[in-house]
Amino acid sequence: MHADLRKRLQRNLKAAGVDVYIACTPSNVHYTSGFQSAFIDLSWQMTGTDLVIVPADEALAPALIVSEYCAPDAAAQSDITDVRTYSMWTEGRDFSVVSRAEPQTVERPEQYDPVEIFGLITDVLEERGLKDARIGSDLGLMKHETFEGLRQAFPGNELIDCRQILYETRRLKHPGEIARLRQGARLFDAGVGRAGRNLRLGQTLDDIKSEFEAGVAEAARGPGMGTCQSTFFFPHFGTGAPRPAQRGDIEV
């Protein structure tokens, strides 16, 4: 599915005169690669770390840049074969290595090294003959550090905000996306249904959340439902300190 999505995006990039697109937001990284990065999903503060590079020319292969920690998941989830890694603070070496008796010196960044990441981007573009390319990215959504990194790594290149191109591309849903949306709706209905059926006075938010997630998990085991990765639960009873459900609270 994601190869089909990239082809649609590549057509739109060509029409807009963009030579290469660099995805940095969690949703666009997943859309263009199939890889759901836990690193940037958990914190938008880390956008500009895990990235997808999509040349507009279909003859040029895309590339995925991820941390060493995320590399196994990226290789398993994505159809992109060119996966390049940067170092981060998390220890990723095998236990047989770190348990050796002899002293070892390993230098790791406090979080990650932007210079290393943008060096990988530069390598990918140069290898594909895109050194002088018009570079598109999520300029209006990325953090300042990422924008400055792009500007300094490619000082003579035109940088283009591709938000509208991505919105237009993603507006038309692939059959695989439609199937997943329907699956998500069925799982949500199952969770809300169970939570509603078992709603009682005195329940806490954690009680209701447990019922919701149990309903989702039960439905996810049904035929044709695929894999349920996780659930998000945002409802609350008013504001302030948590309290049990009371008569008169709104039930949705």
Phi, psi and omega per residue, in radians:
M1 nan -0.753 -3.040
H2 -1.230 -0.483 3.030
A3 -1.133 -0.694 3.081
D4 -1.118 -0.712 -3.138
L5 -1.135 -0.685 3.116
R6 -1.122 -0.677 3.128
K7 -1.084 -0.727 3.096
R8 -1.092 -0.760 3.111
L9 -1.093 -0.731 -3.121
Q10 -1.076 -0.676 3.085
R11 -1.085 -0.733 -3.134
N12 -1.236 -0.592 3.078
L13 -1.121 -0.794 3.125
K14 -1.048 -0.741 -3.126
A15 -1.108 -0.518 -3.137
A16 -1.601 -0.013 3.128
G17 1.331 0.423 3.115
V18 -1.716 2.272 -3.067
D19 -1.495 -0.551 -3.114
V20 -2.704 2.501 -3.137
Y21 -2.038 2.369 3.092
I22 -2.005 1.929 3.137
A23 -1.461 2.306 3.129
C24 -2.268 -0.320 3.127
T25 -1.392 2.700 -3.140
P26 -0.946 -0.765 -3.078
S27 -1.214 -0.685 -3.108
N28 -1.343 -0.520 3.009
V29 -1.092 -0.792 3.126
H30 -1.171 -0.728 -3.102
Y31 -1.064 -0.724 -3.047
T32 -1.538 -0.202 -3.055
S33 -2.273 -0.429 -3.003
G34 1.502 -0.099 -3.130
F35 -1.612 2.146 3.094
Q36 -1.727 1.758 -3.049
S37 -1.325 1.996 3.073
A38 -1.131 -0.525 -3.096
F39 -1.089 -0.921 -3.099
I40 -1.523 -0.372 3.058
D41 -1.119 -0.669 -3.070
L42 -1.294 -0.455 -3.096
S43 -2.644 2.004 3.063
W44 -1.118 -0.250 3.086
Q45 -1.068 -0.413 -3.071
M46 -1.686 0.131 3.105
T47 -1.065 2.551 -3.047
G48 1.679 0.099 3.111
T49 -1.826 -1.250 3.034
D50 -1.389 2.218 -2.977
L51 -2.432 2.746 2.991
V52 -2.166 2.307 3.118
I53 -1.911 2.069 -3.097
V54 -2.095 1.813 3.037
P55 -1.169 2.551 3.096
A56 -1.195 -0.499 3.116
D57 -1.342 2.033 -3.101
E58 -1.112 -0.307 3.117
A59 -1.341 -0.230 -3.137
L60 -1.757 2.299 -3.051
A61 -1.286 2.502 3.027
P62 -1.295 2.923 3.113
A63 -2.418 2.628 -3.139
L64 -2.123 2.192 3.126
I65 -1.961 2.090 -3.082
V66 -2.446 2.900 3.063
S67 -1.252 2.777 3.066
E68 -0.969 -0.653 -3.099
Y69 -1.097 -0.671 -3.074
C70 -1.558 -0.129 -3.019
A71 -0.986 -0.774 3.133
P72 -1.057 -0.735 3.114
D73 -1.144 -0.703 3.140
A74 -1.082 -0.759 -3.139
A75 -1.135 -0.590 -3.108
A76 -1.370 -0.584 -3.016
Q77 -1.621 -0.501 -2.981
S78 -1.810 2.624 3.039
D79 -1.537 -0.030 3.108
I80 -1.352 2.182 -3.065
T81 -1.591 -0.404 3.124
D82 -1.525 1.599 -3.123
V83 -1.957 2.125 -3.121
R84 -2.070 2.495 -2.997
T85 -2.066 2.615 3.021
Y86 -2.108 2.770 -3.112
S87 -1.458 2.653 3.047
M88 -2.499 -3.084 -3.012
W89 -1.262 -0.395 -3.065
T90 -1.235 2.293 3.096
E91 -1.269 2.130 -3.087
G92 -2.080 0.090 -3.116
R93 -1.344 2.755 3.140
D94 -1.161 2.601 -3.119
F95 -1.048 -0.568 3.135
S96 -1.108 -0.410 3.124
V97 -1.488 -0.862 -3.058
V98 -1.268 -0.282 -3.122
S99 -1.610 0.044 3.117
R100 -1.123 2.627 -3.070
A101 -1.289 -0.586 -3.058
E102 -1.215 2.596 -3.141
P103 -1.054 2.521 3.134
Q104 -2.288 2.441 3.097
T105 -2.030 2.021 3.127
V106 -2.236 2.102 3.104
E107 -1.696 2.146 3.112
R108 -2.238 2.567 3.121
P109 -1.212 2.788 3.103
E110 -1.064 -0.664 3.003
Q111 -2.244 -1.221 3.093
Y112 -2.771 2.908 -3.102
D113 -1.970 1.864 -3.135
P114 -0.994 -0.584 -3.138
V115 -1.083 -0.706 3.110
E116 -1.127 -0.752 -3.123
I117 -1.113 -0.818 -3.119
F118 -1.265 -0.379 2.984
G119 -1.152 -0.670 3.089
L120 -1.156 -0.723 3.098
I121 -1.053 -0.798 3.141
T122 -1.041 -0.747 3.124
D123 -1.035 -0.799 -3.103
V124 -1.081 -0.813 -3.094
L125 -1.171 -0.699 3.136
E126 -1.150 -0.709 3.137
E127 -1.105 -0.470 -3.115
R128 -1.730 0.172 3.118
G129 1.238 0.499 -3.071
L130 -1.963 0.460 -3.103
K131 -1.031 -0.649 -3.107
D132 -1.804 0.408 -3.025
A133 -1.231 2.749 2.911
R134 -1.455 2.003 -2.957
I135 -1.754 2.170 3.078
G136 -1.846 2.579 3.074
S137 -2.804 -3.046 -3.136
D138 -1.533 1.074 -2.963
L139 -1.030 -0.706 -3.098
G140 -1.328 -0.113 -3.104
L141 -2.015 -0.230 -3.090
M142 -1.464 2.795 3.113
K143 -1.380 2.858 -3.052
H144 -1.054 -0.682 -3.136
E145 -1.001 -0.726 -3.128
T146 -1.210 -0.742 3.118
F147 -1.076 -0.784 3.136
E148 -1.136 -0.628 3.095
G149 -1.088 -0.750 3.092
L150 -1.116 -0.778 -3.091
R151 -1.110 -0.682 -3.121
Q152 -1.352 -0.588 3.135
A153 -1.277 -0.523 -3.101
F154 -2.284 1.186 -3.023
P155 -1.131 -0.474 -3.106
G156 -1.719 0.033 -3.081
N157 -1.624 2.601 3.027
E158 -1.422 2.242 3.107
L159 -1.786 2.290 -3.011
I160 -2.172 2.307 3.072
D161 -1.344 2.092 -3.056
C162 -1.804 0.297 -3.096
R163 -0.993 -0.839 -3.093
Q164 -1.180 -0.590 3.084
I165 -1.100 -0.753 3.130
L166 -1.202 -0.697 3.107
Y167 -1.063 -0.750 -3.134
E168 -1.174 -0.688 3.131
T169 -1.154 -0.761 -3.064
R170 -1.375 -0.240 -3.126
R171 -1.082 -0.671 3.100
L172 -1.542 2.097 -3.023
K173 -1.573 2.402 3.037
H174 -1.275 2.613 3.089
P175 -0.917 -0.627 3.100
G176 -1.145 -0.641 3.089
E177 -1.166 -0.734 3.131
I178 -1.060 -0.726 3.122
A179 -1.084 -0.701 -3.139
R180 -1.221 -0.663 3.091
L181 -1.099 -0.718 3.104
R182 -1.153 -0.696 3.100
Q183 -1.091 -0.777 3.127
G184 -1.084 -0.680 3.119
A185 -1.118 -0.729 3.126
R186 -1.134 -0.701 3.123
L187 -1.150 -0.717 3.127
F188 -1.111 -0.773 3.113
D189 -1.042 -0.701 -3.135
A190 -1.138 -0.713 3.140
G191 -1.173 -0.813 3.127
V192 -1.126 -0.684 3.138
G193 -1.051 -0.813 -3.136
R194 -1.165 -0.753 3.139
A195 -1.075 -0.696 3.136
G196 -1.184 -0.744 -3.134
R197 -1.110 -0.562 -3.068
N198 -1.787 0.218 -3.124
L199 -1.204 2.290 -3.119
R200 -2.397 2.664 3.012
L201 -1.042 2.434 3.091
G202 1.617 -0.156 3.111
Q203 -1.183 2.536 3.036
T204 -1.599 2.971 3.084
L205 -1.048 -0.670 3.116
D206 -1.100 -0.637 3.096
D207 -1.089 -0.819 -3.112
I208 -1.159 -0.709 3.109
K209 -1.061 -0.730 3.136
S210 -1.088 -0.718 3.113
E211 -1.139 -0.745 3.122
F212 -1.042 -0.869 -3.086
E213 -1.192 -0.573 3.072
A214 -1.145 -0.669 3.099
G215 -1.152 -0.687 3.095
V216 -1.136 -0.810 -3.110
A217 -1.092 -0.690 3.130
E218 -1.143 -0.760 -3.140
A219 -1.182 -0.580 -3.109
A220 -1.160 -0.361 3.122
R221 -1.446 -0.065 -3.128
G222 -1.276 2.883 -3.111
P223 -1.126 2.415 3.062
G224 1.285 0.220 -3.082
M225 -1.645 -0.147 3.096
G226 1.218 -2.416 -3.059
T227 -2.093 2.283 3.046
C228 -1.704 2.020 -3.071
Q229 -1.392 -0.800 -3.085
S230 -2.960 3.037 3.081
T231 -2.238 2.695 3.042
F232 -2.022 2.375 -3.061
F233 -2.372 1.901 -3.045
F234 -1.927 -0.254 -3.067
P235 -1.027 2.735 3.109
H236 -2.684 2.866 3.070
F237 -1.706 1.756 3.109
G238 1.065 -2.603 3.132
T239 -2.293 2.986 3.139
G240 1.553 -2.657 -3.062
A241 -1.146 2.490 3.092
P242 -1.039 2.512 3.111
R243 -2.536 2.777 3.111
P244 -1.208 2.755 3.076
A245 -1.120 2.382 -3.108
Q246 -2.162 2.780 3.083
R247 -1.085 2.324 -3.103
G248 1.807 -0.273 3.053
D249 -1.144 2.589 -3.115
I250 -1.343 2.218 3.060
E251 -1.846 2.138 3.131
V252 -1.877 nan nan
